Amino acid sequence: EGAEDTLSLQELSNFAFSMNGITKVENFHGEEFAFRATPSAGALYPFELYLFVKDLSELPDGLYHYQPTDHSLELLIEKNLFEHLQAALCAEVPGNIVAVITSIYARSAWKYGTRAYRYCLLDVGHMAANGVAYLRSIGLGGNVVSKFIDDKLNQLLGIDGENEFALAAILIDKPALYWGEEFIFTARFPDYQPILKKPIYNSEIVNTHLSGNLTSCEFYRNYPEFPEVYPEVKSLSLKDTLLKRRSRREFTGKRLEFDRFKHLLESSLSCFPADWDFPQTNFYVQVKNVEGISDGIYAVGEEKLYPTMKGNFNMEFAYLCLGQSFVSRANVNVIFTHDFKGKKNRDYRGALMEAGALGVFLYLSAESIELGACGIGAFYDFDLQRFLGLPKTELPVYIVSAGTLD
């Protein structure tokens, strides 16, 4: 056991694995494909994990890149960078480890085009939630920083801020706002190979992202209160849940007990410990064949369900989700929406990362109590908006389906 608010080498290993480790390898048409601990749109994994490390006897202070293929750390810079890191994050950094998640949007854009930016944000939220879940499982705070000086943090990581850009950092505990000194950072990073044989540059994604960059620490950082106690229910351990988690679509539609339904929602939607001003999203739940709950659509607020439409809408939801039939067999479809009125790009970043983070809590909660879950990023946006009766400025951004498997 190390000092309070620090990670040992084994805990650092577990922390990195929980976010980006390989949990399963399958053979597809003669080629091996590795699945990660974190779900990703199309299993394209457009993210990277970097770790700032200090005061760990087994490793030199420095900046590391996590390599999932062999569960290793690649030393990029050997130097204590925490003073520079505080200035970039605008945060007093607690503990001895800081994880930073970046996105390489081209890995997704070749398939999804401009919509890839949305999926990249969701995926970073996925990874952040796994990291927070691990830290909290060992009694540490686990808080996400999404507001920082983009150019400074990208410079520290040795990335260009356009083809690859930082989106979130995970700290061991809640940080205080810190006004750091200006710095000029020069370091020689190791030589590297291009990650794409044919580069993809989407100016719409890049310009949208750059429009939300922060250039100073002149902002307010507000963290919600994270609930300490969840409803009691028999469930798998976090380790077993992470290893077992998959995007599952083989829902049976059989009746879901009220206790498991209650646990699923209360352990997932109540809060997320990040500085993007929770909640940035609104939650709607479409319910079918749940004990004690009438079929219909409900708004979620203040830990209560408020009915908005009565009836069985599973077929309509399946159609709205591009005709994916498994949606019609789900007991629960959670729809995350964001009201764009008066919001800026940084709010949009926070909303999508929040939806991804809470979506992973739904994934983990469902898996731990022998339910299945699957995230859905593709749907008829405006048709779904009209179906839910949302204002013109409020749009759906993510859906997670969950249901019984036997």
N, C-alpha and C positions, 0 to 999 in steps of 0.2 A: 504494500500500500504506500502510495506516495503522499506528498503534502496535499492539503486541501486545495481543491480547484486545479489540480494537475493530473495529467495522464501518464501512466507508466508506458513502457514500450509495448507491452501486450495490449493495453487498452487503446493505444494509438493504432495498433494493428487491427483491432476489432472495429474501431471507429471508422477507419478507411474502408474496411471490408463491408461494413453495414451500408455504406453509401454507394460503392462502386465495385464491390467484389464480384467475382464470377461464382454463381451458385449452381449452374448446370451447363453441361456441354452436350449438344446433340448433333447428330450427323444428318445433313440435308443434301441429298444428291451427291454424296461423296465429299462434301466439305463440312468441316466442323464449325458450329456456331455456338458462341458462348452467351448465355443469358446472365444478366446482372442482378444484383440485389435490388436495384432501383428500376421501376417500370419506365418505359420510354415509348413514345409514339412510333409505331412501326419497328420497334426494337432497333432503332438507329443510333441511339446513345450519343447525342450531339453535345456531350459535356465532358469536362475534365476536372480532376480534383488535385488541388495544390495544398500543401501543408507547410505552414511556418512553424518551426520547432526551435525551442530553446530549453536549456537546463534539463536535458535528458542524458544521463550518463552514457548510454549506449550509442548515441548519435551525436555528431557535431551540430552545433547551432546552424540553422540555415533554412533555405527554401527547398522544398522537395516536391516532386511530381509523383503521384501515385500511379503505378502501372498495374492495371487489373490482370493482364495476361499471366503474370507470374507472382502477383501479390507482393510487389516490391516497391521501394521508394528510390527514386532517382534524385540524387543531390544536384541541384541546379546552381546554387550559390552557397558557399560555406561562410556564413556571417550571421550574427545576431541582427535581425532586421526589424525587431519589434518597435523600435523608436520610429522608424520610417512607416511601419505598418499602422501605428496609432495615428500618425498624421494623415495617412491615406484614408483610413476608416472613420476618422473623426470620432474615435472611441478610445477610452482607456481600456487597454486589452488585458483582461484577467487571465491567469493561468499560463501554461507553457506551450499550448498548441492552438493554432488558429487554422481552420480549414477554409479555403476559398474555392468556390465553384465557378467555372467559366463555361461559356458555350461557344461551340464552333458550328455556326448555323448551317454551313454548307453541307454537313452530313445529313441534314434533314431537308434542305431546300431542293436538292436534286429530285426529290420525290414530291414534296408538298408545296414547292414554290414559295410565294410570299407568306402563306399561312404558317410556314415553318417557324417564323419568329414566335408565334403563339405557342407552338409545341415546345420550343426551346425553353420558354419561360415556365411552362407547366413542368417540364422535365427537371429543371433546376429546383422547383418547389418540391418535386418528388424526392430528389436527392437530399435536400435540406431537411425534410421531415424524417427521413431515415436516420440522419445524423443526430437530430434532436432526440428522437426516440431512443437511440443507443445511449447518449449522454444521460438522459433522465433515468434510464434503466440502471445506471450505476450511481445514481444519487447526485449528479451534477446538473447545473441549470440548463444549459443548452439553449442559446438564444441566437437568432438570425439577424444579421445586419444587412440591410438592403440599400441603405443610404450611405454613400461614401463619395469621395472625389474620384471619379472614374479614371481620369488620365493618370493620376498618381498610383492607383492600385494596379492598373494595367501595366504601367512602367515597372513597378516592383516585380511583377510576374514575368516580365519580358515578352508580353504579347502586344499586338498592335492596336487593340481596341476596336477593330472593324471586322476582320476575319474571325478573330477570337476576342471575346470580351468578358470581363468579370461581371457577375450578376449578384452573388451573395457570399457572405462569409458567416461561418458558424463559430461562435465563441462559447467557451466553457460556462460563462456566467453572464449576467446582464451588465452591459457596459455603461459607464457614464459618458456624456458628450465631452469630447476633447478637441480643443483648438490647437492643432499641431503647428510646428514650425515649417516654413517652406523648406524644401530640400531638392537638391539635384542628385539624382541617383545614377551612378554609372557602374556597370558590372558586366563582365564577359560571361554570357551564358554559353552552355555547351553547344557544339554544332548540332544541327538537326536536319531531318529529311522532311520534305513537304508531305502533308498528310493526305493530299488529294493529287492523283495523277493529272486530272483535268480540273483546274481551279474554277470555283463557282463564286461569282460576286454579284449579289443582289442589292442594287443601290437603294431600293425601297426599304428593305430590311435595315441596311446600314444607316440610312438617313433617319429612319424612324427611331432606331436605337440611340443614335448620337443626339437627337433632339431632346432626349431625357437625361443626358449627362449632367451631373452636378460639378460645379467648379469651386465650391467653398463649403465650409462647415456651417453655413448660416441656415440651419434647419432645426426643427424640433424632433426629438426622438422619443417616441411614446411606445412603451411596451404594455400589452394587456396582462392582466393577472391570470396566470395559468392555474387551472384547478389541480389541487393536490390529490383528490380522491376520485376514482372512477367507480361506477356501479360494479358491484361484485358479480362475477360470472366465471365459470370454469373456462380457462383458455390456455393456449400453448404459451411457452416462454417466447420472449422476443427473438432469441437465437433461432429456435425451431421455426418460428413464423417467417423470419427473413429467408431462411433456407428453403422453405416450402412455398413461399408466395409466388403466384403466377397470375397472369391475366386469364381468368376463367370465364368461359361462356356457356358451359354445359348446365345452365340452370334448369331445374325441374319444374319450378312453379308451385311446388308443394307448400303447404301452409307454414309460415314462419312464426315461431313463438314470440310473444310480446317481449319477454325478457331479453332475447337475443336482438330483437329490433331496437329496443331501448338502449342496450349497450352499444350497438353499432353507431347510433346517432350521437349519444352522449359522449362517447369516447373519441369522437372524430370532429364534430362541428363546433364544439364549445369555445375553442380558443386556439391560437397558434402564437408562440413567443417570438414575434418579429417586430421590427420597427417600421413597418409599412402602414401603420395606423389601422389595425384590425378592428372591425371587419371591412375589407375593401370589396368583398363579395356579398351578395344575398343568396340565401339557400332556399330552394324549393324541393319538395320531396313528393314523387309520385309513388303511391303505395297500392299494392295488389296482394290480396290473400295473406294479410298479417293479422294475427290473433288480436282481437280487441280494437282494431283500427279499421274504420270504414274505407273501402276503396276510394281513391280520389287523389287530388293534388293539394298539398299543404305548403304554406309558407312557414319557415322556421325562424323563431325569434324569442329571445329571453328564455331559452330552453323549453319552449312550448311549440306545439303544432297548431297552426291556424288554417282551417279548411278554406280553400279558394274555389275548388271545383269537385263535385261528387261524381263517382262512377269509375268504371274500369277503362283506362285510357292506354293500356299496354300496346294495343295494335297501332294506335296513333303515334305513340312514342317510337315504336320500332320504325314506322314510316319516316318520321322526322329525323331519325338517326340513320338515314340513307338506306332504310329497309333492312337493317341488321336484325335478324329474327331473334337472337338471344335476348334482345332488349324486351321483347314481348313476354318472355318467360321469367323476367326478374321480379322479385318481390318489392324491390326498392330501386328507384332511379332518382339519384340526387342531382339536381341541376344547379350549377353555380352561375350566377349572373353578375354583371358589373354595370353600374349606372355611370355613364361617361359624362354626365352633365357637370360642368365646372371642373373636370379632372384633367390632369396633364399626363404626359407619357410616363413619368415616374410612378404615378398612381396605377396606371395600366400594368406596368411591370409588377408592382406589388400585388395587384388583383390576380394576375395569372399565376404568380408564384404561390400566392395564398391558396388558390383553387387546387394547384398541384399538390401542395403540402397537405391540405385537408383531405384531398383525394387519396393520398398515400395512407393517411390515418384510417380512412375507410377500408382500403386494401388490407392493411395489417390487422385491423379490428376484425374484419370479416374472416380472414384466413385463420386467425387465432381461435375463432369459435365455430370453425368448420362450415363456414359459408364461403361462397365465391364472390369475387368482385372483378370488374373490368372497367377501365377508363375509356371514355369516348371523346375524342376531340373533333370528330367530323360529323356535322349535322346541318340541316337546312336552317341557317341562323335566323333569318327574318321570319320564316314560317313558324319556327319554334317560339320566337318572340311574340308573334301574334296569337299563337295558340295559348300561351301562358297569360296573355293580356297585359304584357309589360308596357311601360311607357316607351316612347320612341327613343329615348336616350339610354334605355337599359337593354342589354343584350346578353344572351347566354354565352358563356365562355368555356364551359367544361361540364361533362356529365360522368357520373360514376354509377354503374349498375351493380346491384348486389342481390344475391338470392340463394335459396337452398340448392344443395347439390345431390341430395338423395331423398 
